[in-house]
């Protein structure tokens, strides 16, 4: 596999990674007085007393006395000082998704009072995102997602390459602040340690979802002595959001879809999508052929939805019915979300640069995973990213305390079980894995949580108890 030729030397890379991962605690502004204010709240949600402040961090941690950027953080303080264990940093995934209001948003999603009493809940918009120093690329309207569209043939891959090249070039042209190389998971993890120090805490616990699991894993790898309890929900693999992880989506879709096919067939008189799972599957391919890539992507979005088990299936069936009548394009995220996603994904790994590599990958995965594999293997802006990674990926390993819990659905279409197993193996004795016999994306802080999965997380965060375990499926409510 041919990759970029412009790389930092292996010896220099190792040296840089070593120096960055051992930044001493006194380099952070421990105990800095923060100016807590009302949080921005464009969605006008209940904030439950959430307050926000700014923390300044180095843009480039190789030059800690150089240029700084702003992070916006939030705090929902424990109301029970006698029960308070410390702080719980929270990240909602993405990358590129704001997490500033995550502590408040978790309350209506079932965040237990025992967790709220045990921690000050700390949200933050990562570097490049939202209320923190943001990035923007002027993403073209026709580029809709970091998960690429389904290519029918090699010509589609070549044509899409022209679009994603334009996305990468736009990011380079718009980088007036010279932020481009520094929006990465490793630097966001270093920012988290600056947040910990600014709050005058000796250690930090962490709760991360989806991509946030990789961010938490990198934090635990870079700062093992400063982690308390690390909860990783719906895990990407130990290599992060690299090509391997994206191509796992093809398998994840294939593993999750039969749940919907059985459900829809059992309700054929209501939704008319097929009398058997095989007929529902055939209906998928019929609609995909007629409606194009947006239909496949929209189905993935619905199967991934932040409701546990099969609660999102009625909405997906209604969307299929509407799609059968008229084309409904996917709704693209904002420019900042897509731009920040692209920065992190492309800066975190050294992606193959050959269009031919993706043509071959698409052909392989179209056969291996015919429902979505060709999309998961399609070319992205990272093939044309204007800068090379400034450091190698952080190695996730077993050095550090045994304080990590991974929770994972068996049939997650966007972060499949293979990623969680990869991360569990990389951590070795540091981690335990709890699997839940259900589909969908997410175990904790979502509608219809599996009781066993929820209790496993809560008991870990509040009491520190954890073990490798399997949670059985729960009957529909």
ZADREN-84937 format. One line per 2 residues: number of its first residue (from 1); for each residue x, y, z of C-alpha. Coordinates in steps of 0.1 Angstrom, whole numbers, plus 5000, padded with zeros to 4 digits. Each point is the difference from the previous one (the first is absolute). Layout:
<atoms>
NUM> X,Y,Z | ...
</atoms>
This chain:
<atoms>
1> 5000,5000,5000 | 5016,5033,4988
3> 4996,5028,5025 | 5013,5035,5002
5> 5037,5003,4994 | 5005,5032,5020
7> 5002,4987,5036 | 5019,5010,5030
9> 5029,4975,5006 | 4992,4971,5023
11> 5027,5009,5025 | 4989,5036,5002
13> 4964,4990,5003 | 5007,4977,5029
15> 5020,5028,5017 | 4973,5026,4995
17> 4973,4976,5013 | 5021,4992,5031
19> 5006,5036,5008 | 4963,5009,4995
21> 4987,4972,5020 | 5021,5008,5030
23> 4992,5037,5003 | 5004,5007,5038
25> 4970,5010,5020 | 5014,5034,5009
27> 4999,5009,4963 | 4962,5004,5004
29> 4984,5030,5016 | 4990,4982,5032
31> 4975,5018,5021 | 4995,5029,4975
33> 4970,5021,5011 | 4972,4995,4975
35> 4974,5026,4992 | 4968,4980,5000
37> 4971,5015,4980 | 4967,4990,4985
39> 5004,4974,4973 | 4990,5007,4964
41> 4968,4981,4994 | 4988,5003,4964
43> 4977,4970,5003 | 4984,5015,5031
45> 5002,4968,5020 | 4997,4998,5038
47> 5036,5004,5014 | 4994,4989,5036
49> 5025,5026,5013 | 5027,4993,4974
51> 5027,5027,4999 | 5027,5007,4974
53> 5035,5015,4999 | 5030,5004,4977
55> 5033,4981,5003 | 5031,5010,4979
57> 5022,4972,4987 | 5030,4998,4976
59> 4992,4997,4964 | 5031,4979,4995
61> 5011,4980,5031 | 5035,4997,4985
63> 5002,5038,5007 | 4980,5004,5033
65> 5011,5036,5004 | 4988,5009,4964
67> 4966,5009,4986 | 4969,4990,5021
69> 4964,4993,4991 | 4968,5001,5020
71> 4980,4970,5013 | 4966,5005,5014
73> 4991,4976,5028 | 4969,4995,5022
75> 4995,4987,5035 | 4969,4986,5017
77> 5011,4999,5036 | 4992,4971,5023
79> 4973,5011,5025 | 5014,4975,5026
81> 5036,5010,5009 | 5001,4972,5025
83> 4995,4974,4972 | 5021,5018,4973
85> 5028,4979,4987 | 5015,5025,4974
87> 4993,5011,4965 | 4985,4980,4971
89> 5011,5013,4966 | 4974,4993,4973
91> 5002,4997,4962 | 4971,4993,4976
93> 5020,4986,4971 | 5003,5011,4964
95> 5027,5012,4997 | 4988,5035,4995
97> 4968,4998,5021 | 4997,5026,5028
99> 5000,4985,5035 | 4997,5033,5020
101> 4964,4993,5011 | 5004,4962,5003
103> 4997,5001,5039 | 4966,5017,4998
105> 4988,4979,4970 | 5008,4968,5019
107> 4974,5007,5027 | 4969,4994,4979
109> 5018,4970,4985 | 5001,4983,5034
111> 5034,5010,5015 | 4995,4987,5036
113> 5000,5022,5030 | 5027,4979,5015
115> 5024,5009,4972 | 4990,5037,5002
117> 5007,4999,5037 | 5034,4983,4996
119> 5015,5024,4975 | 5001,5035,4987
121> 4989,4993,4964 | 5024,5018,4975
123> 4990,5006,4964 | 5021,5016,4974
125> 5001,5009,4963 | 5033,4985,4988
127> 5025,5021,4981 | 4986,5009,4966
129> 4964,4996,5011 | 4971,5023,5008
131> 5007,5024,5029 | 5037,4991,5001
133> 5023,5014,4973 | 4982,4987,4969
135> 5012,4988,4966 | 4981,5004,4967
137> 5006,4987,4965 | 4970,5014,4980
139> 4990,4964,4994 | 4982,4997,4966
141> 4963,4994,5003 | 5002,4967,4981
143> 5024,4985,5026 | 4977,4988,5027
145> 5018,4978,5025 | 5033,4986,5012
147> 4984,4966,4991 | 5004,5001,4962
149> 4972,4992,4974 | 4996,4966,4985
151> 5019,4997,4967 | 4985,4978,4973
153> 5032,4995,4981 | 5036,5011,4997
155> 4989,5031,4980 | 4980,5012,5030
157> 5031,4997,5022 | 5020,5021,4976
159> 4973,5026,4997 | 4996,5002,5038
161> 5038,5004,5003 | 4996,5033,4982
163> 4975,5012,5026 | 5020,4989,5031
165> 5031,5015,4985 | 4982,5033,4999
167> 4989,4995,5037 | 5036,4995,5010
169> 5013,5029,4980 | 4973,5023,5015
171> 5011,4990,5035 | 5036,5010,4991
173> 4989,5033,4984 | 4978,5009,5029
175> 5027,4994,5026 | 5007,5037,5006
177> 5007,4993,5036 | 5025,4971,4993
179> 4979,4976,5021 | 5000,4972,4974
181> 5027,4976,5013 | 4990,5004,5037
183> 4964,4989,5000 | 5005,4964,5011
185> 4990,4975,5026 | 5034,5000,5017
187> 4998,5038,5004 | 4964,4998,5012
189> 5011,4975,5026 | 5028,5024,5012
191> 4973,5027,5001 | 4980,4978,5024
193> 5030,4998,5023 | 5002,5038,5000
195> 4963,5001,5009 | 5007,4976,5029
197> 5028,5022,5012 | 4980,5033,4996
199> 4974,4984,5022 | 5027,4992,5026
201> 4993,4963,4999 | 5026,4973,5005
203> 4982,4975,4978 | 4971,5000,4975
205> 4974,4974,4993 | 4985,4998,4965
207> 4969,4990,4981 | 5003,4998,4962
209> 4976,4988,4973 | 5009,4988,4965
211> 5031,5019,4987 | 5001,5012,5036
213> 5012,4965,5010 | 5032,5005,4979
215> 5005,5035,5016 | 4997,4984,5034
217> 5023,4972,4991 | 5026,5024,4988
219> 4997,5021,5032 | 5004,4968,5021
221> 5031,4991,4980 | 5016,5034,5002
223> 4992,5007,5036 | 4995,4967,5017
225> 5008,5013,5035 | 4974,5028,4997
227> 4971,4978,4990 | 4975,4989,5026
229> 4971,4980,4984 | 4997,4999,4962
231> 4967,4989,4985 | 5001,4994,4962
233> 4965,4994,4984 | 4998,4986,4964
235> 5036,4997,4992 | 5020,5007,4969
237> 5031,4979,4997 | 5034,5006,5014
239> 5011,5018,4968 | 4973,5026,5003
241> 4980,5013,4971 | 5024,4986,4974
243> 4993,4981,4968 | 4996,4967,5018
245> 4973,5015,5023 | 4980,5016,4971
247> 5001,4967,4981 | 4986,4982,5030
249> 4967,5020,4994 | 4993,4977,4970
251> 5000,4970,5023 | 4981,5019,5028
253> 4972,5009,4976 | 4998,4964,4988
255> 4998,4987,5036 | 4974,5025,5011
257> 4976,5000,4970 | 4985,4965,5006
259> 4984,5013,5033 | 4981,5026,4980
261> 4991,4975,4972 | 4984,4976,5025
263> 4982,5029,5018 | 4986,5014,4968
265> 4989,4966,4986 | 4981,4993,5033
267> 4981,5033,4993 | 4995,4996,4962
269> 4963,5009,5003 | 5010,5034,5015
271> 5030,5010,4979 | 4998,4978,4969
273> 5037,4996,4996 | 5000,4962,4996
275> 4984,4970,5016 | 5033,4983,5008
277> 5035,5013,5010 | 5012,4990,4966
279> 4974,5022,4983 | 5008,5029,5022
281> 5037,4996,4991 | 4990,4999,4963
283> 4980,5032,5005 | 5032,5016,5014
285> 5019,4992,4969 | 4971,5011,4977
287> 4998,5034,5017 | 5038,5004,5001
289> 5002,4994,4963 | 4972,5025,4993
291> 5008,5027,5025 | 5038,4999,5000
293> 5026,5006,5028 | 4978,5022,5022
295> 4976,4971,5007 | 5028,4977,5012
297> 5015,5028,5022 | 4966,5009,5014
299> 4994,4964,5010 | 5033,4998,5017
301> 4992,5032,5019 | 4967,4985,5012
303> 5016,4967,5010 | 5026,5020,5020
305> 4975,5023,5017 | 5005,5008,5037
307> 4973,4978,5012 | 5007,4965,5013
309> 4989,4968,4985 | 4972,5002,4974
311> 4982,5032,5012 | 5010,5019,4968
313> 4985,4973,4976 | 4966,5016,4996
315> 5015,5033,4989 | 5024,4981,4976
317> 4970,4981,4985 | 4981,5033,4995
319> 5030,5015,4983 | 5002,4970,4977
321> 4963,5005,4991 | 5007,5037,4993
323> 5031,4992,4980 | 4980,4976,4979
325> 4978,5029,4990 | 5026,5028,4996
327> 5037,5005,5004 | 5010,5014,5035
329> 5037,5011,5001 | 5020,4997,5032
331> 5003,5032,5021 | 5037,5010,5001
333> 5016,5011,5033 | 5013,5036,5003
335> 5032,5011,4984 | 5017,5002,5034
337> 4990,4964,5009 | 5012,4986,4967
339> 5031,5021,5000 | 5011,4990,5035
341> 4992,4964,4992 | 5022,5001,4969
343> 5029,5017,5018 | 5001,4974,5028
345> 4995,4969,4978 | 5026,5011,4975
347> 5025,5012,5025 | 4998,4969,5022
349> 5012,4975,4974 | 5021,4998,4969
351> 4974,4991,4973 | 5007,4984,4967
353> 5003,5026,4973 | 4994,4979,4969
355> 4966,5002,4983 | 5007,4965,4987
357> 5002,4987,5036 | 4964,5011,5007
359> 4988,4986,4967 | 5013,4966,5010
361> 4987,5003,5036 | 4966,5009,4987
363> 4999,4970,4977 | 5010,4977,5029
365> 4975,5013,5025 | 4971,5002,4975
367> 5003,4962,4999 | 5008,4994,5037
369> 4973,5024,5013 | 4975,5007,4971
371> 4976,5021,5020 | 5024,5028,5009
373> 5036,4988,4997 | 5008,5020,4968
375> 4991,5033,5018 | 5021,4992,5030
377> 5030,4994,4978 | 4996,5030,4978
379> 5026,5027,4997 | 4999,5030,5024
381> 5017,5034,5002 | 5028,4984,5021
383> 5015,4986,4968 | 5008,5036,4990
385> 5006,5016,5034 | 5023,5029,4995
387> 5022,4992,5030 | 5016,4968,5014
389> 4994,4989,5036 | 5023,5018,5023
391> 5004,4969,5022 | 4991,4963,4998
393> 4968,4987,5015 | 5001,4995,5038
395> 5005,4964,5008 | 4973,4986,5023
397> 5015,4975,5024 | 5000,4984,5034
399> 5022,5025,5018 | 4980,5016,5029
401> 4973,4992,5025 | 4973,4974,4994
403> 4972,5026,4998 | 4983,4998,4966
405> 4965,4986,4992 | 4988,4995,4964
407> 4963,4995,4994 | 4988,4989,4966
409> 4969,4988,4982 | 5005,4967,4980
411> 4985,5015,4969 | 5011,5036,4997
413> 5000,5011,4963 | 5024,5030,5003
415> 5024,4988,5027 | 4998,4962,4997
417> 5010,4975,5026 | 5033,4993,4983
419> 5012,5035,5010 | 4992,4994,5037
421> 5018,4967,4999 | 5030,5017,4984
423> 5001,5027,5027 | 4995,4974,5028
425> 5029,4980,4987 | 5022,5031,4997
427> 4994,5010,5036 | 5006,4965,5013
429> 4996,4998,5037 | 4991,5037,5003
431> 4965,4994,4985 | 4968,4980,5004
433> 4973,4995,4973 | 4963,4998,5006
435> 4980,4990,4969 | 4962,5005,4996
437> 4979,4978,4978 | 4983,5027,4980
439> 5005,5022,4970 | 5004,5037,4995
441> 5027,5025,5009 | 5005,5006,5037
443> 4993,4983,5033 | 4999,5028,5026
445> 4982,5034,5000 | 4974,4992,4973
447> 4963,4992,4997 | 4992,4964,5011
449> 5032,4990,5017 | 5006,4963,5006
451> 4997,4997,5038 | 5031,4977,5003
453> 5021,5022,4978 | 4989,5032,5018
455> 5007,4985,5035 | 5034,4988,4989
457> 5010,5035,4991 | 4984,5017,5031
459> 5016,4975,5024 | 5034,5006,4984
461> 4998,5038,5001 | 4986,5001,5036
463> 5016,4970,5016 | 5028,4990,4977
465> 4987,4964,4995 | 5005,4984,4966
467> 5005,4967,4984 | 4999,4984,4965
469> 4963,4992,4996 | 4972,4993,4975
471> 4967,5017,5004 | 4970,4981,4985
473> 4974,5016,4977 | 4970,5015,5017
475> 4964,4993,4987 | 4983,5030,4983
477> 4982,5023,5024
</atoms>
